Amino acid sequence: MIPHVDKRNNIDDANEHSPLETLEHALHPWVAYAILPLFAFVNAGLSLSGVKLEDATAALPMGIVLGLVVGKPVGIVGAAMLMRALGWARFPNGMDLRAMIGLGLMCGIGFTMSLFIASLAYQDARLYEEAVLGILGASLLSAVIGFGWLRAVLPVRGAQD
């Protein structure tokens, strides 16, 4: 119902920002940083009522946290560096090892596939809840560590303009 082009003017459609594009750009931060994470959290099906510290520090959630927060970055950065060393791949312009490490750290964030695998692996409801707790904790920890790393090592946007 929102027009993609404004036929009331003579602006070339390739250069015009339509009402639809304007709305899309205005909604993007809300969707990316609020609606989508809330949707993912609610769909995880985890009730936080009655969750105790010992639930979060049990072996299963801690193993998942270790795998997502440490294992994924090591694997991703290691594979990228190996491919680069063998000459099979190169970093894009503007990418260096510090940025690659930040990318690897951010890759620990993940709900969909981790939740899917947990649902297949754990038929016991208690184990599944522990796995979901580990996935959510690892995603949050990866986001914080990755953001902090990238904030510390990357140049500030607009500082060179």
Summary of the structure (lengths in Angstrom):
residues: 161
radius of gyration: 20.9
end to end distance: 38.3
largest distance: 65.1
contacts: 389
relative contact order: 0.12
helix: 65%
strand: 0%
